[in-house]
């Protein structure tokens, strides 16, 4: 694996852990696709640093389990603001 990919995977995992970030937020921050973020954390990082990969994976799993709640809250906010006018 190329060195820059390894560095990116480590940087992505650290960002996810420190910021408690979602895949979408991380992709936007690094200017890469969501699938690249996911592949870096779930596959590539396991060969580079398994401990870091597991820590990042825990954050992503929590975010995934909460995403339906966040979506509902966002929709609620949208309709609350649209009916104020």
C-alpha positions as a Markdown table, in Angstrom:
| # | Residue | x | y | z |
|---|---|---|---|---|
| 1 | Unk | 0.0 | 0.0 | 0.0 |
| 2 | Unk | 1.2 | 3.5 | -0.8 |
| 3 | Unk | 2.5 | 5.6 | 2.0 |
| 4 | Unk | 0.1 | 8.5 | 1.4 |
| 5 | Unk | -2.9 | 6.1 | 1.7 |
| 6 | Unk | -1.6 | 4.8 | 5.0 |
| 7 | Unk | -1.2 | 8.3 | 6.3 |
| 8 | Unk | -4.6 | 9.3 | 5.1 |
| 9 | Unk | -6.2 | 6.3 | 6.8 |
| 10 | Unk | -4.5 | 7.1 | 10.1 |
| 11 | Unk | -5.5 | 10.8 | 9.8 |
| 12 | Unk | -9.1 | 9.9 | 9.0 |
| 13 | Unk | -9.4 | 7.5 | 12.0 |
| 14 | Unk | -7.9 | 10.1 | 14.3 |
| 15 | Unk | -10.3 | 12.8 | 13.0 |
| 16 | Unk | -13.3 | 10.5 | 13.5 |
| 17 | Unk | -12.3 | 9.7 | 17.0 |
| 18 | Unk | -11.4 | 13.2 | 18.1 |
| 19 | Unk | -14.4 | 14.9 | 16.5 |
| 20 | Unk | -16.9 | 12.1 | 16.9 |
| 21 | Unk | -17.5 | 12.6 | 13.2 |
| 22 | Unk | -19.7 | 10.8 | 10.8 |
| 23 | Unk | -18.5 | 9.3 | 7.5 |
| 24 | Unk | -20.1 | 12.1 | 5.7 |
| 25 | Unk | -18.5 | 14.8 | 7.8 |
| 26 | Unk | -15.1 | 13.1 | 7.5 |
| 27 | Unk | -15.4 | 12.8 | 3.7 |
| 28 | Unk | -16.3 | 16.5 | 3.4 |
| 29 | Unk | -13.3 | 17.5 | 5.7 |
| 30 | Unk | -10.8 | 15.5 | 3.7 |
| 31 | Unk | -12.3 | 16.1 | 0.3 |
| 32 | Unk | -12.8 | 12.4 | -0.5 |
| 33 | Unk | -15.8 | 10.2 | -1.1 |
| 34 | Unk | -17.8 | 8.5 | 1.7 |
| 35 | Unk | -16.8 | 5.1 | 0.3 |
| 36 | Unk | -13.1 | 5.9 | 0.5 |
| 37 | Unk | -13.5 | 6.9 | 4.1 |
| 38 | Unk | -15.4 | 3.7 | 4.9 |
| 39 | Unk | -12.8 | 1.6 | 3.1 |
| 40 | Unk | -9.9 | 3.3 | 4.7 |
| 41 | Unk | -11.3 | 2.8 | 8.2 |
| 42 | Unk | -12.8 | -0.7 | 7.8 |
| 43 | Unk | -10.2 | -2.4 | 5.6 |
| 44 | Unk | -7.0 | -0.6 | 5.1 |
| 45 | Unk | -6.5 | 0.6 | 8.6 |
| 46 | Unk | -6.9 | -3.0 | 10.0 |
| 47 | Unk | -3.6 | -3.9 | 8.4 |
| 48 | Unk | -1.9 | -0.7 | 9.5 |
| 49 | Unk | -3.1 | -0.2 | 13.0 |
| 50 | Unk | -5.9 | -2.6 | 14.2 |
| 51 | Unk | -6.3 | -0.8 | 17.6 |
| 52 | Unk | -6.9 | 2.5 | 16.0 |
| 53 | Unk | -9.3 | 0.9 | 13.4 |
| 54 | Unk | -11.4 | -0.6 | 16.2 |
| 55 | Unk | -11.6 | 2.7 | 18.1 |
| 56 | Unk | -12.7 | 4.5 | 14.9 |
| 57 | Unk | -15.2 | 1.7 | 14.1 |
| 58 | Unk | -16.8 | 2.1 | 17.5 |
| 59 | Unk | -17.5 | 5.8 | 16.8 |
| 60 | Unk | -18.9 | 4.9 | 13.3 |
| 61 | Unk | -21.1 | 2.2 | 14.7 |
| 62 | Unk | -22.6 | 4.6 | 17.3 |
| 63 | Unk | -23.2 | 7.2 | 14.6 |
| 64 | Unk | -24.8 | 4.6 | 12.4 |
| 65 | Unk | -27.2 | 3.5 | 15.2 |
| 66 | Unk | -28.2 | 7.1 | 15.8 |
| 67 | Unk | -28.6 | 8.3 | 12.2 |
| 68 | Unk | -32.3 | 7.7 | 12.0 |
| 69 | Unk | -32.8 | 9.9 | 15.1 |
| 70 | Unk | -30.7 | 12.7 | 13.6 |
| 71 | Unk | -32.7 | 12.5 | 10.3 |
| 72 | Unk | -36.0 | 12.7 | 12.2 |
| 73 | Unk | -34.8 | 15.7 | 14.2 |
| 74 | Unk | -33.5 | 17.5 | 11.0 |
| 75 | Unk | -36.9 | 16.9 | 9.3 |
| 76 | Unk | -38.7 | 18.2 | 12.4 |
| 77 | Unk | -36.6 | 21.4 | 12.4 |
| 78 | Unk | -37.2 | 21.9 | 8.7 |
| 79 | Unk | -40.9 | 21.8 | 9.1 |
| 80 | Unk | -40.9 | 23.9 | 12.2 |
| 81 | Unk | -39.0 | 26.6 | 10.4 |
| 82 | Unk | -41.1 | 26.4 | 7.2 |
| 83 | Unk | -44.4 | 26.9 | 9.1 |
| 84 | Unk | -43.1 | 30.0 | 11.0 |
| 85 | Unk | -43.3 | 32.2 | 7.9 |
